[in-house]
């Protein structure tokens, strides 16, 4: 069972991470306003969405701290009502936007691909919303059926992120091998790191899930490594898409 000190550290860690992503969102969105490319817009909003998800999670921990709650389960007693499931919903929206970003870069904005991604994302998001406990249930020990459902849907969400990361990495590395300017190749290679980081993030979270079942107990180091992987990949995607002048000149 996590102590107040552990939850406080998790709150600060997530809050700083969320604010960092807001900064990266600003930089990517600024580039979108300069060039008006749809792919850049999707990447910017995806980064913003993930940042908001982390912010919501951190606010849930703050609510628990202010209420003097000693958490047993992140999704149930720990942060009542909507915090953790809602944060996961934002992560799903982030995956959808990352896929739409990939769609515009690698698949010529396929309408079929867009429809499939939106439908699958909506199904997973709706499933996550089922996890929001009702006020009647809060305060008591969660039923085993609720815990099992939480884990099953969470793993479904993780698989969706695995697919997102794998597709981005495969397509970016594939296109980087084609005959194109060195700057574009390097940019695609940086974008491929985003996909790798999304997969690594969920690997870290899955390990943390086994070490601290049902998001309860003390946060393991793998939880923090997961978010570090995510932030690293997003920074690489920012560099690969925006290609700041200092980086472009280095490769030209």
MARDO-931487 format. One record per residue: residue in one letter; x, y, z of N, C-alpha, C in turn. Coordinates in nm, 3 decimals, m for minus. Last residue first. Layout:
N
 rest  n_east n_north    n_up ca_east ca_north   ca_up  c_east c_north    c_up
    A       X       Y       Z       X        Y       Z       X       Y       Z
...
//
This chain:
252
 rest  n_east n_north    n_up ca_east ca_north   ca_up  c_east c_north    c_up
    X   2.261   1.883  m4.323   2.265    1.929  m4.463   2.408   1.937  m4.516
    X   2.278   1.825  m4.056   2.264    1.714  m4.150   2.274   1.757  m4.296
    X   2.301   2.067  m3.927   2.398    1.962  m3.892   2.395   1.850  m3.997
    X   2.082   2.205  m4.009   2.213    2.247  m4.060   2.319   2.139  m4.034
    X   1.883   2.075  m3.857   1.882    2.067  m4.002   2.020   2.101  m4.062
    X   1.948   2.157  m3.600   1.957    2.016  m3.635   1.962   1.997  m3.786
    X   1.910   2.428  m3.607   2.039    2.379  m3.562   2.059   2.232  m3.598
    X   1.639   2.447  m3.691   1.748    2.490  m3.780   1.883   2.433  m3.738
    X   1.442   2.152  m3.613   1.493    2.287  m3.583   1.616   2.319  m3.669
    X   1.224   1.962  m3.709   1.360    1.976  m3.760   1.413   2.118  m3.738
    X   0.959   1.885  m3.667   0.991    2.028  m3.673   1.127   2.052  m3.736
    X   0.984   1.601  m3.678   0.884    1.673  m3.757   0.921   1.820  m3.774
    X   1.196   1.527  m3.513   1.185    1.470  m3.647   1.088   1.545  m3.736
    X   1.145   1.665  m3.274   1.266    1.697  m3.350   1.255   1.648  m3.494
    X   0.904   1.535  m3.202   0.908    1.681  m3.221   1.028   1.720  m3.305
    X   1.000   1.276  m3.171   0.902    1.305  m3.276   0.897   1.454  m3.307
    X   1.165   1.315  m2.949   1.224    1.272  m3.075   1.129   1.299  m3.192
    X   0.971   1.382  m2.758   1.075    1.480  m2.793   1.138   1.444  m2.927
    X   0.837   1.138  m2.750   0.766    1.258  m2.796   0.864   1.367  m2.834
    X   1.033   0.969  m2.643   0.982    0.946  m2.777   0.912   1.068  m2.834
    X   1.060   1.081  m2.384   1.173    1.078  m2.475   1.127   1.061  m2.620
    X   0.807   1.034  m2.276   0.851    1.172  m2.297   0.969   1.178  m2.395
    X   0.810   0.752  m2.265   0.708    0.824  m2.342   0.754   0.966  m2.374
    X   1.026   0.701  m2.091   1.029    0.652  m2.229   0.931   0.730  m2.316
    X   0.920   0.816  m1.859   1.043    0.872  m1.917   1.057   0.828  m2.063
    X   0.708   0.645  m1.810   0.679    0.783  m1.850   0.802   0.851  m1.908
    X   0.858   0.411  m1.747   0.759    0.413  m1.853   0.731   0.554  m1.902
    X   1.003   0.482  m1.524   1.076    0.457  m1.649   0.980   0.459  m1.768
    X   0.796   0.490  m1.338   0.861    0.615  m1.376   0.941   0.599  m1.505
    X   0.738   0.215  m1.330   0.632    0.313  m1.358   0.693   0.443  m1.408
    X   0.973   0.096  m1.254   0.929    0.077  m1.392   0.816   0.173  m1.428
    X   1.002   0.134  m0.985   1.083    0.219  m1.073   1.036   0.210  m1.217
    X   0.662   0.109  m0.854   0.796    0.058  m0.881   0.870   0.155  m0.972
    X   0.469   0.241  m0.600   0.504    0.254  m0.740   0.646   0.198  m0.758
    X   0.320   0.021  m0.367   0.424    0.118  m0.395   0.455   0.121  m0.544
    X  m0.033  m0.046  m0.426   0.096   m0.063  m0.362   0.196   0.045  m0.399
    X  m0.194  m0.089  m0.748  m0.190   m0.062  m0.605  m0.050  m0.077  m0.551
    X  m0.253  m0.165  m1.005  m0.210   m0.027  m0.981  m0.208   0.007  m0.833
    X  m0.284  m0.438  m0.993  m0.403   m0.354  m1.000  m0.371  m0.209  m0.967
    X   0.026  m0.514  m0.826  m0.097   m0.553  m0.894  m0.209  m0.451  m0.881
    X   0.323  m0.443  m0.878   0.226   m0.379  m0.788   0.087  m0.399  m0.847
    X   0.439  m0.615  m1.063   0.508   m0.591  m0.936   0.414  m0.530  m0.833
    X   0.264  m0.607  m1.275   0.290   m0.735  m1.211   0.357  m0.718  m1.075
    X   0.277  m0.334  m1.335   0.148   m0.394  m1.300   0.166  m0.528  m1.229
    X   0.540  m0.302  m1.412   0.496   m0.239  m1.288   0.364  m0.299  m1.240
    X   0.521  m0.439  m1.655   0.609   m0.490  m1.549   0.567  m0.432  m1.414
    X   0.346  m0.265  m1.784   0.304   m0.403  m1.760   0.389  m0.465  m1.650
    X   0.502  m0.035  m1.797   0.380   m0.032  m1.718   0.329  m0.174  m1.687
    X   0.707  m0.121  m1.967   0.739   m0.078  m1.831   0.615  m0.080  m1.743
    X   0.553  m0.166  m2.194   0.628   m0.278  m2.135   0.662  m0.244  m1.990
    X   0.465   0.092  m2.246   0.369   m0.007  m2.198   0.437  m0.131  m2.143
    X   0.708   0.210  m2.322   0.628    0.267  m2.213   0.533   0.163  m2.157
    X   0.783   0.064  m2.545   0.860    0.050  m2.421   0.783   0.103  m2.301
    X   0.591   0.162  m2.729   0.593    0.020  m2.693   0.667  m0.001  m2.560
    X   0.666   0.430  m2.736   0.529    0.394  m2.696   0.522   0.248  m2.654
    X   0.929   0.409  m2.830   0.906    0.457  m2.694   0.765   0.424  m2.645
    X   0.889   0.326  m3.092   0.961    0.239  m2.999   0.931   0.278  m2.856
    X   0.758   0.555  m3.193   0.690    0.426  m3.189   0.756   0.330  m3.092
    X   0.964   0.746  m3.164   0.835    0.765  m3.097   0.763   0.632  m3.084
    X   1.156   0.655  m3.335   1.182    0.640  m3.192   1.054   0.662  m3.112
    X   1.063   0.735  m3.580   1.052    0.592  m3.546   1.076   0.568  m3.398
    X   1.137   1.001  m3.584   0.996    0.969  m3.565   0.978   0.822  m3.525
    X   1.408   0.966  m3.643   1.369    1.023  m3.513   1.223   0.992  m3.482
    X   1.383   0.869  m3.901   1.445    0.784  m3.798   1.412   0.835  m3.658
    X   1.274   1.091  m4.027   1.194    0.970  m4.014   1.251   0.875  m3.908
    X   1.498   1.263  m4.011   1.372    1.300  m3.947   1.282   1.179  m3.926
    X   1.682   1.128  m4.167   1.708    1.144  m4.024   1.581   1.181  m3.950
    X   1.553   1.154  m4.415   1.582    1.022  m4.359   1.603   1.030  m4.208
    X   1.553   1.432  m4.448   1.426    1.361  m4.437   1.446   1.222  m4.376
    X   1.831   1.475  m4.468   1.754    1.540  m4.362   1.621   1.468  m4.340
    X   1.904   1.337  m4.700   1.950    1.289  m4.570   1.868   1.349  m4.456
    X   1.637   1.288  m4.943   1.743    1.368  m4.881   1.776   1.318  m4.740
    X   1.585   0.946  m5.060   1.537    1.078  m5.023   1.651   1.155  m4.958
    X   1.505   0.633  m5.128   1.593    0.737  m5.180   1.531   0.875  m5.155
    X   1.424   0.463  m4.818   1.401    0.502  m4.956   1.495   0.614  m4.996
    X   1.450   0.424  m4.553   1.544    0.351  m4.638   1.528   0.387  m4.787
    X   1.246   0.555  m4.433   1.378    0.615  m4.419   1.482   0.545  m4.506
    X   1.028   0.389  m4.467   1.040    0.505  m4.556   1.178   0.570  m4.547
    X   1.086   0.202  m4.263   1.070    0.160  m4.402   1.092   0.278  m4.497
    X   1.079   0.361  m4.035   1.206    0.298  m4.074   1.200   0.252  m4.220
    X   0.806   0.434  m4.040   0.910    0.536  m4.042   1.043   0.478  m4.087
    X   0.672   0.188  m4.026   0.654    0.275  m4.143   0.766   0.379  m4.153
    X   0.761   0.085  m3.775   0.778    0.010  m3.900   0.774   0.103  m4.021
    X   0.683   0.288  m3.593   0.823    0.251  m3.609   0.847   0.181  m3.742
    X   0.402   0.291  m3.626   0.480    0.411  m3.651   0.627   0.376  m3.676
    X   0.337   0.027  m3.551   0.307    0.075  m3.686   0.391   0.198  m3.720
    X   0.418   0.018  m3.280   0.477   m0.072  m3.379   0.457  m0.023  m3.521
    X   0.253   0.211  m3.158   0.397    0.228  m3.162   0.463   0.142  m3.269
    X  m0.003   0.094  m3.202   0.028    0.230  m3.246   0.179   0.249  m3.262
    X   0.025  m0.154  m3.071  m0.001   m0.148  m3.216   0.037  m0.012  m3.273
    X   0.060  m0.064  m2.809   0.164   m0.145  m2.874   0.148  m0.139  m3.026
    X  m0.188   0.057  m2.771  m0.069    0.142  m2.774   0.049   0.067  m2.836
    X  m0.345  m0.172  m2.769  m0.372   m0.067  m2.869  m0.250   0.025  m2.883
    X  m0.243  m0.298  m2.544  m0.225   m0.360  m2.675  m0.248  m0.259  m2.787
    X  m0.335  m0.124  m2.343  m0.191   m0.141  m2.365  m0.164  m0.201  m2.503
    X  m0.612  m0.166  m2.360  m0.557   m0.034  m2.389  m0.408  m0.042  m2.419
    X  m0.613  m0.429  m2.269  m0.661   m0.397  m2.403  m0.610  m0.262  m2.450
    X  m0.526  m0.389  m2.010  m0.439   m0.461  m2.101  m0.482  m0.440  m2.246
    X  m0.753  m0.255  m1.912  m0.624   m0.187  m1.914  m0.527  m0.256  m2.007
    X  m0.943  m0.454  m1.927  m0.956   m0.338  m2.015  m0.825  m0.263  m2.024
    X  m0.836  m0.631  m1.731  m0.861   m0.676  m1.868  m0.867  m0.558  m1.964
    X  m0.828  m0.476  m1.496  m0.705   m0.527  m1.554  m0.723  m0.567  m1.699
    X  m1.102  m0.423  m1.458  m1.005   m0.314  m1.469  m0.879  m0.362  m1.539
    X  m1.202  m0.681  m1.428  m1.244   m0.600  m1.541  m1.146  m0.486  m1.566
    X  m1.081  m0.752  m1.186  m1.052   m0.829  m1.305  m1.088  m0.749  m1.431
    X  m1.201  m0.561  m1.016  m1.055   m0.564  m1.031  m1.018  m0.638  m1.160
    X  m1.469  m0.640  m1.035  m1.429   m0.506  m1.079  m1.279  m0.502  m1.105
    X  m1.456  m0.895  m0.926  m1.499   m0.881  m1.065  m1.461  m0.744  m1.121
    X  m1.390  m0.843  m0.664  m1.290   m0.907  m0.749  m1.327  m0.893  m0.896
    X  m1.488  m0.516  m0.553  m1.519   m0.653  m0.584  m1.412  m0.712  m0.675
    X  m1.308  m0.308  m0.324  m1.359   m0.337  m0.458  m1.385  m0.485  m0.478
    X  m1.427  m0.210  m0.010  m1.329   m0.292  m0.080  m1.384  m0.330  m0.217
    X  m1.560   0.127  m0.004  m1.557   m0.014   0.033  m1.449  m0.087  m0.044
    X  m1.528   0.372  m0.117  m1.505    0.360   0.027  m1.500   0.217   0.073
    X  m1.777   0.367  m0.365  m1.653    0.426  m0.314  m1.646   0.412  m0.163
    X  m2.025   0.281  m0.448  m1.921    0.181  m0.429  m1.798   0.236  m0.359
    X  m2.180   0.504  m0.480  m2.225    0.403  m0.383  m2.112   0.307  m0.350
    X  m2.063   0.648  m0.689  m2.045    0.695  m0.551  m2.084   0.592  m0.446
    X  m1.919   0.404  m0.917  m2.028    0.491  m0.874  m2.005   0.535  m0.730
    X  m1.611   0.405  m1.097  m1.698    0.353  m0.990  m1.806   0.453  m0.953
    X  m1.536   0.360  m1.425  m1.559    0.467  m1.328  m1.655   0.416  m1.221
    X  m1.521   0.167  m1.617  m1.445    0.146  m1.495  m1.469   0.253  m1.389
    X  m1.644   0.255  m1.840  m1.720    0.161  m1.756  m1.652   0.145  m1.621
    X  m1.447   0.392  m1.968  m1.544    0.471  m1.892  m1.630   0.382  m1.802
    X  m1.321   0.188  m2.108  m1.254    0.247  m1.992  m1.351   0.326  m1.906
    X  m1.504   0.148  m2.313  m1.481    0.040  m2.216  m1.415   0.095  m2.090
    X  m1.474   0.388  m2.450  m1.602    0.358  m2.387  m1.587   0.249  m2.282
    X  m1.211   0.352  m2.544  m1.242    0.463  m2.454  m1.373   0.438  m2.380
    X  m1.249   0.132  m2.714  m1.161    0.119  m2.597  m1.190   0.229  m2.496
    X  m1.424   0.249  m2.903  m1.464    0.129  m2.829  m1.381   0.115  m2.701
    X  m1.270   0.459  m3.005  m1.394    0.489  m2.934  m1.442   0.370  m2.850
    X  m1.062   0.317  m3.131  m1.033    0.405  m3.019  m1.157   0.437  m2.937
    X  m1.209   0.191  m3.336  m1.140    0.110  m3.234  m1.110   0.195  m3.111
    X  m1.298   0.423  m3.476  m1.393    0.326  m3.421  m1.329   0.244  m3.309
    X  m1.057   0.547  m3.552  m1.152    0.619  m3.467  m1.250   0.522  m3.401
    X  m0.943   0.347  m3.715  m0.872    0.395  m3.596  m0.970   0.463  m3.499
    X  m1.132   0.326  m3.923  m1.101    0.211  m3.838  m1.038   0.255  m3.707
    X  m1.122   0.585  m4.036  m1.247    0.533  m3.980  m1.219   0.418  m3.883
    X  m0.854   0.600  m4.126  m0.905    0.696  m4.027  m1.029   0.641  m3.957
    X  m0.852   0.399  m4.319  m0.765    0.388  m4.202  m0.816   0.479  m4.091
    X  m1.031   0.515  m4.501  m1.061    0.385  m4.440  m0.980   0.366  m4.312
    X  m0.896   0.743  m4.580  m1.023    0.758  m4.507  m1.062   0.628  m4.438
    X  m0.555   0.809  m4.564  m0.656    0.711  m4.601  m0.783   0.728  m4.516
    X  m0.334   0.992  m4.596  m0.461    1.031  m4.532  m0.577   0.940  m4.573
    X  m0.113   0.852  m4.697  m0.183    0.952  m4.778  m0.323   0.984  m4.726
    X   0.027   0.698  m4.520  m0.083    0.634  m4.594  m0.167   0.733  m4.672
    X   0.229   0.842  m4.382   0.262    0.716  m4.447   0.153   0.659  m4.537
    X   0.126   1.087  m4.285   0.265    1.078  m4.331   0.286   0.956  m4.421
    X  m0.134   1.043  m4.213  m0.106    1.151  m4.307   0.036   1.145  m4.361
    X  m0.103   0.830  m4.034  m0.185    0.813  m4.153  m0.153   0.920  m4.257
    X   0.037   0.940  m3.822   0.104    0.842  m3.908   0.028   0.825  m4.039
    X  m0.175   1.098  m3.722  m0.049    1.160  m3.763   0.026   1.068  m3.859
    X  m0.344   0.894  m3.652  m0.386    0.986  m3.758  m0.267   1.066  m3.811
    X  m0.191   0.784  m3.445  m0.218    0.704  m3.565  m0.265   0.791  m3.681
    X  m0.198   0.993  m3.263  m0.069    0.950  m3.315  m0.087   0.868  m3.444
    X  m0.474   0.990  m3.213  m0.415    1.105  m3.281  m0.276   1.074  m3.336
    X  m0.496   0.746  m3.078  m0.572    0.769  m3.201  m0.510   0.883  m3.281
    X  m0.334   0.796  m2.854  m0.297    0.691  m2.950  m0.367   0.712  m3.084
    X  m0.491   0.998  m2.733  m0.356    1.028  m2.779  m0.308   0.926  m2.881
    X  m0.714   0.851  m2.664  m0.729    0.957  m2.763  m0.592   0.997  m2.820
    X  m0.584   0.696  m2.467  m0.640    0.632  m2.587  m0.658   0.734  m2.698
    X  m0.528   0.895  m2.281  m0.417    0.823  m2.344  m0.463   0.752  m2.471
    X  m0.787   0.963  m2.206  m0.706    1.062  m2.277  m0.586   0.996  m2.344
    X  m0.848   0.726  m2.072  m0.925    0.764  m2.191  m0.846   0.866  m2.273
    X  m0.676   0.745  m1.855  m0.652    0.641  m1.954  m0.728   0.669  m2.083
    X  m0.804   0.955  m1.719  m0.666    0.973  m1.767  m0.633   0.870  m1.874
    X  m1.043   0.828  m1.655  m1.046    0.941  m1.747  m0.906   0.970  m1.803
    X  m0.956   0.632  m1.471  m1.014    0.592  m1.599  m1.016   0.706  m1.701
    X  m0.855   0.822  m1.270  m0.768    0.730  m1.341  m0.830   0.679  m1.471
    X  m1.093   1.000  m1.205  m0.958    1.043  m1.235  m0.877   0.944  m1.319
    X  m1.365   0.975  m1.133  m1.326    0.962  m1.273  m1.177   0.970  m1.301
    X  m1.428   0.842  m0.826  m1.500    0.894  m0.942  m1.423   0.873  m1.072
    X  m1.126   0.854  m0.624  m1.268    0.828  m0.651  m1.318   0.894  m0.779
    X  m0.840   0.718  m0.612  m0.889    0.843  m0.669  m1.034   0.823  m0.711
    X  m0.848   0.476  m0.441  m0.743    0.577  m0.440  m0.791   0.713  m0.491
    X  m1.043   0.291  m0.476  m1.046    0.371  m0.355  m0.953   0.492  m0.364
    X  m0.981   0.267  m0.786  m1.104    0.246  m0.707  m1.105   0.335  m0.584
    X  m0.747   0.283  m0.923  m0.870    0.301  m0.999  m0.995   0.294  m0.915
    X  m0.548   0.232  m0.735  m0.553    0.360  m0.804  m0.688   0.384  m0.868
    X  m0.603   0.104  m0.422  m0.618    0.077  m0.564  m0.632   0.210  m0.636
    X  m0.527   0.220  m0.187  m0.509    0.076  m0.200  m0.516   0.036  m0.346
    X  m0.407   0.522  m0.041  m0.458    0.446  m0.153  m0.430   0.296  m0.144
    X  m0.532   0.702   0.205  m0.419    0.611   0.185  m0.461   0.512   0.078
    X  m0.645   1.032   0.190  m0.672    0.893   0.154  m0.541   0.817   0.141
    X  m0.662   1.299   0.248  m0.599    1.211   0.346  m0.623   1.065   0.319
    X  m0.748   1.474   0.065  m0.853    1.407   0.141  m0.795   1.314   0.247
    X  m0.510   1.545  m0.050  m0.583    1.648   0.025  m0.693   1.587   0.112
    X  m0.447   1.303  m0.179  m0.361    1.356  m0.074  m0.435   1.456   0.014
    X  m0.654   1.281  m0.366  m0.637    1.178  m0.263  m0.553   1.229  m0.147
    X  m0.602   1.506  m0.520  m0.730    1.494  m0.449  m0.719   1.393  m0.336
    X  m0.354   1.432  m0.622  m0.364    1.548  m0.534  m0.493   1.545  m0.454
    X  m0.427   1.221  m0.786  m0.341    1.193  m0.671  m0.346   1.309  m0.571
    X  m0.575   1.363  m0.972  m0.638    1.259  m0.892  m0.557   1.225  m0.769
    X  m0.376   1.517  m1.083  m0.480    1.584  m1.005  m0.555   1.484  m0.918
    X  m0.236   1.319  m1.222  m0.170    1.388  m1.110  m0.271   1.460  m1.023
    X  m0.429   1.253  m1.415  m0.382    1.153  m1.320  m0.319   1.218  m1.198
    X  m0.444   1.496  m1.552  m0.563    1.445  m1.483  m0.523   1.341  m1.379
    X  m0.184   1.504  m1.658  m0.228    1.608  m1.564  m0.349   1.562  m1.485
    X  m0.189   1.289  m1.833  m0.098    1.284  m1.718  m0.140   1.386  m1.613
    X  m0.381   1.391  m2.010  m0.406    1.266  m1.940  m0.318   1.253  m1.817
    X  m0.252   1.615  m2.108  m0.372    1.634  m2.026  m0.406   1.508  m1.949
    X  m0.047   1.486  m2.252  m0.014    1.573  m2.140  m0.133   1.597  m2.049
    X  m0.200   1.362  m2.448  m0.125    1.279  m2.353  m0.088   1.362  m2.230
    X  m0.293   1.597  m2.575  m0.386    1.501  m2.515  m0.317   1.411  m2.413
    X  m0.059   1.717  m2.673  m0.143    1.788  m2.576  m0.235   1.691  m2.502
    X   0.018   1.519  m2.854   0.105    1.552  m2.741   0.025   1.623  m2.632
    X  m0.199   1.537  m3.031  m0.170    1.411  m2.962  m0.084   1.436  m2.839
    X  m0.170   1.794  m3.126  m0.286    1.765  m3.043  m0.268   1.633  m2.968
    X   0.073   1.760  m3.273   0.062    1.859  m3.165  m0.053   1.826  m3.071
    X   0.000   1.565  m3.461   0.106    1.537  m3.363   0.096   1.633  m3.245
    X  m0.196   1.703  m3.604  m0.232    1.581  m3.531  m0.127   1.547  m3.426
    X  m0.036   1.909  m3.713  m0.147    1.940  m3.622  m0.186   1.818  m3.540
    X   0.131   1.766  m3.879   0.189    1.838  m3.766   0.082   1.874  m3.664
    X  m0.054   1.675  m4.066   0.018    1.578  m3.984   0.077   1.645  m3.860
    X  m0.134   1.913  m4.194  m0.229    1.841  m4.110  m0.158   1.741  m4.018
    X   0.049   2.210  m4.195   0.045    2.071  m4.237  m0.040   1.991  m4.140
    X   0.108   2.490  m4.172  m0.029    2.440  m4.191  m0.033   2.299  m4.248
    X   0.336   2.636  m4.115   0.332    2.561  m4.241   0.196   2.498  m4.271
    X   0.295   2.784  m3.879   0.386    2.836  m3.982   0.366   2.768  m4.116
    X   0.131   2.630  m3.725   0.082    2.762  m3.767   0.168   2.822  m3.877
    X   0.308   2.415  m3.679   0.187    2.395  m3.759   0.134   2.529  m3.810
    X   0.494   2.536  m3.510   0.537    2.495  m3.644   0.415   2.471  m3.734
    X   0.326   2.565  m3.289   0.384    2.684  m3.352   0.431   2.652  m3.493
    X   0.288   2.302  m3.221   0.174    2.377  m3.274   0.221   2.506  m3.342
    X   0.543   2.240  m3.123   0.493    2.171  m3.243   0.378   2.249  m3.305
    X   0.557   2.413  m2.902   0.658    2.420  m3.006   0.611   2.355  m3.136
    X   0.335   2.331  m2.748   0.345    2.470  m2.796   0.443   2.480  m2.913
    X   0.408   2.066  m2.688   0.288    2.094  m2.768   0.296   2.234  m2.828
    X   0.624   2.115  m2.520   0.649    2.051  m2.650   0.529   2.073  m2.743
    X   0.479   2.227  m2.304   0.581    2.305  m2.373   0.610   2.247  m2.512
    X   0.324   2.011  m2.229   0.257    2.134  m2.273   0.354   2.223  m2.350
    X   0.520   1.838  m2.140   0.452    1.808  m2.266   0.375   1.927  m2.318
    X   0.585   1.967  m1.900   0.687    1.954  m2.004   0.622   1.926  m2.139
    X   0.349   1.931  m1.758   0.389    2.067  m1.795   0.495   2.065  m1.906
    X   0.362   1.652  m1.721   0.251    1.712  m1.795   0.288   1.852  m1.843
    X   0.594   1.626  m1.563   0.587    1.564  m1.695   0.478   1.625  m1.781
    X   0.511   1.758  m1.331   0.624    1.811  m1.408   0.623   1.755  m1.550
    X   0.303   1.580  m1.257   0.275    1.721  m1.284   0.386   1.784  m1.368
    X   0.438   1.339  m1.212   0.341    1.349  m1.320   0.312   1.494  m1.356
    X   0.599   1.413  m0.992   0.659    1.358  m1.112   0.564   1.374  m1.231
    X   0.407   1.488  m0.802   0.503    1.588  m0.852   0.564   1.542  m0.984
    X   0.275   1.237  m0.766   0.201    1.357  m0.806   0.295   1.460  m0.868
    X   0.482   1.076  m0.673   0.417    1.043  m0.800   0.341   1.163  m0.855
    X   0.532   1.204  m0.429   0.636    1.202  m0.531   0.575   1.171  m0.668
    X   0.287   1.151  m0.303   0.329    1.289  m0.325   0.435   1.296  m0.434
    X   0.296   0.875  m0.284   0.195    0.936  m0.370   0.230   1.081  m0.401
    X   0.502   0.851  m0.098   0.516    0.791  m0.231   0.418   0.854  m0.328
    X   0.393   0.980   0.125   0.517    1.031   0.065   0.534   0.979  m0.078
    X   0.172   0.823   0.191   0.149    0.960   0.147   0.273   1.016   0.077
    X   0.231   0.491   0.054   0.225    0.590   0.161   0.201   0.728   0.103
    X   0.059   0.215  m0.090   0.142    0.334  m0.105   0.122   0.430   0.012
    X   0.084  m0.120   0.000   0.000    0.000   0.000   0.088   0.124   0.000
//
